[in-house]
């Protein structure tokens, strides 16, 4: 049966792009002998139509008397105003979105009143999107940032709760924080609270506030709030910029760690994978866990970093690692017997795990390496702060100290900015500086 459109069509400000109309859907009569009133949203490019239900239903004659006529009877005016309110809501919501997309339209349409100005609501959307993209580590950082803001709100209210269950209940009860409440002064108090009361590092504060800054930028881009509400920047609040602390081992320290006697099989395995990461361009543990035999090509490992697959699609470049004898020995020692192209090289993960389980398994394996390599390092008078992250910094620093260029390391890391690469370099040792100066006269 053909739909009968009995409507007065109104247009959004985006003429020729989105058409919104209210009509009586006469395809199927309901058990009460009434027809439902629906909202039709139609886009011209691409040509897509979606129908949205309303709470209204009428006979065809009632609808004509209320909506089609220009002057409804007095007793019908209130119903007409209610229909106009629904239609206006759809039109005003569509006007907020440019370019128009049904996803953004429905997100704005079906949320609670005032949610667009709620910081926690916007955090939730970003976390949901990150989880959907399997960016579970980044999602976790946003979740921790969100929790820290709620803890600060409790602090401002004078509530310092130590009981874990009571604290979880209190945090769950905090549902709203308006963007307008977050001012430079508010952020300075938050920073002081995190550092002086919660004993968090400036690096942690920087990570949490960069997440909040992204939430602000996203809300402004989505026209949820005005740019005037932005509290970051010059003469406002500036997120702490923490200079990298040395996270690399010198060649002498690397030699000691490599040649030291492991006290347990766990320490030996942890050291093996730490040095595998180091010699493979500072490859992180997630990428090691995801390596497949098809990534081994003509004496090289060629792969895409999991971290950049979702964030650098426009400039996605493979990492190329030239396999050394040491790297080959680790693959031979710990690699799976099944060497089919799609087979994972190492048994850190298995194909039956979902993304959350894989995330947890990688986190646990990273913790295993860190705990055991720390014990080995400490027993040999090497810094106990060592972790898998140090392998990446050690690769960059020692490559440059050995005469390779910053450009080489940048290419090995597939960095798009040389400034990012510079953050991994711990500087030259005094002996390097002396050798360099003396070499200047070697014509």
Secondary structure as UniProt FT lines:
FT   STRAND          10..11
FT   TURN            15..17
FT   STRAND          18..25
FT   TURN            31..32
FT   STRAND          35..44
FT   TURN            45..46
FT   STRAND          47..58
FT   HELIX           60..63
FT   HELIX           64..68
FT   HELIX           74..76
FT   HELIX           77..95
FT   HELIX           102..109
FT   TURN            113..114
FT   HELIX           115..117
FT   HELIX           119..132
FT   TURN            133..134
FT   HELIX           136..156
FT   TURN            157..158
FT   HELIX           164..173
FT   HELIX           179..181
FT   HELIX           184..192
FT   HELIX           193..197
FT   HELIX           202..221
FT   TURN            222..223
FT   HELIX           227..229
FT   TURN            234..235
FT   HELIX           251..259
FT   HELIX           265..279
FT   TURN            280..282
FT   HELIX           285..290
FT   HELIX           293..295
FT   STRAND          296..297
FT   TURN            298..299
FT   STRAND          300..303
FT   HELIX           306..309
FT   TURN            310..311
FT   HELIX           313..315
FT   STRAND          319..322
FT   HELIX           325..334
FT   TURN            341..342
FT   TURN            347..348
FT   TURN            351..352
FT   HELIX           355..379
FT   TURN            380..381
FT   TURN            384..385
FT   HELIX           388..401
FT   TURN            402..403
FT   HELIX           406..413
FT   HELIX           418..422
FT   TURN            423..424
FT   HELIX           430..439
FT   TURN            440..441
//
